[in-house]
Amino acid sequence: FLVQRRGTHTVGKLFGPVMLLWFLTLALLGVGQIVQDPEIITALSPTHAVSFFALHPFIAFVAMGAVVLSITGAEALYADMGHFGRSPIRRAWFGLVFPCLTLNYLGQGSLILTHPESAASPFYLLAPSWGRLPLVGLATLATVIASQSVISGAFSVSRQAERLGFLPRLTVRHTSQSEGGQIYVPSINWILYGGVIILLVVFQS
């Protein structure tokens, strides 16, 4: 979103402002809680992670799987890696995404330590009551954009896998006359659709 360039489609241009607002909102929510409990900053010390692994190795191993999910936004950056290169993606990640996520998770941690009952929904409880409904709307928009990025990333990965001989020949449709990396792979799209339907049926939510 920070590295959009000329020639991208109109919808793509709308993604940038929404995601910028999303990450700034994450930071603002976190800072609001951190100001009330500055001691939470000490959570950034790696000694906590080391001691956690030493005392609870199995639980720590399982928790590492959830850590990946906390890096939300990485999939959106990855999807554009082939279009924009490494440098702009690195600047977007370290300049905005990573700091905003860190502030938000520190805020959530502080809220849970202060009010354990908030563990049911720490993200939304960071916001004042009047702001929760707008936050749901913004989160929905960010989710739609992130899911689009995941789909684009799946297309790119499957295309590379096909070229390396790990997948059979796939029908690939180019959606841009100027950008070679903007592709649509119908079979992968249907597989993703089927996977989403299965998840909905299994979790029923």
Rosetta blueprint (number, residue, H / E / L):
1 F L
2 L L
3 V L
4 Q L
5 R L
6 R L
7 G L
8 T L
9 H L
10 T H
11 V H
12 G H
13 K H
14 L H
15 F H
16 G H
17 P H
18 V H
19 M H
20 L H
21 L H
22 W H
23 F H
24 L H
25 T H
26 L H
27 A H
28 L H
29 L H
30 G H
31 V H
32 G H
33 Q H
34 I H
35 V H
36 Q H
37 D L
38 P H
39 E H
40 I H
41 I H
42 T H
43 A H
44 L H
45 S L
46 P L
47 T H
48 H H
49 A H
50 V H
51 S H
52 F H
53 F H
54 A H
55 L H
56 H L
57 P H
58 F H
59 I H
60 A H
61 F H
62 V H
63 A H
64 M H
65 G H
66 A H
67 V H
68 V H
69 L H
70 S H
71 I L
72 T L
73 G L
74 A H
75 E H
76 A H
77 L H
78 Y H
79 A H
80 D L
81 M H
82 G H
83 H H
84 F H
85 G L
86 R H
87 S H
88 P H
89 I H
90 R H
91 R H
92 A H
93 W H
94 F H
95 G H
96 L H
97 V H
98 F H
99 P H
100 C H
101 L H
102 T H
103 L H
104 N H
105 Y H
106 L H
107 G H
108 Q H
109 G H
110 S H
111 L H
112 I H
113 L H
114 T H
115 H L
116 P H
117 E H
118 S H
119 A H
120 A H
121 S L
122 P H
123 F H
124 Y H
125 L H
126 L L
127 A L
128 P L
129 S H
130 W H
131 G H
132 R H
133 L H
134 P H
135 L H
136 V H
137 G H
138 L H
139 A H
140 T H
141 L H
142 A H
143 T H
144 V H
145 I H
146 A H
147 S H
148 Q H
149 S H
150 V H
151 I H
152 S H
153 G H
154 A H
155 F H
156 S H
157 V H
158 S H
159 R H
160 Q H
161 A H
162 E H
163 R H
164 L L
165 G L
166 F L
167 L L
168 P L
169 R L
170 L L
171 T L
172 V L
173 R E
174 H E
175 T L
176 S L
177 Q L
178 S L
179 E L
180 G L
181 G L
182 Q L
183 I E
184 Y E
185 V L
186 P H
187 S H
188 I H
189 N H
190 W H
191 I H
192 L H
193 Y H
194 G H
195 G H
196 V H
197 I H
198 I H
199 L H
200 L H
201 V H
202 V H
203 F H
204 Q L
205 S L
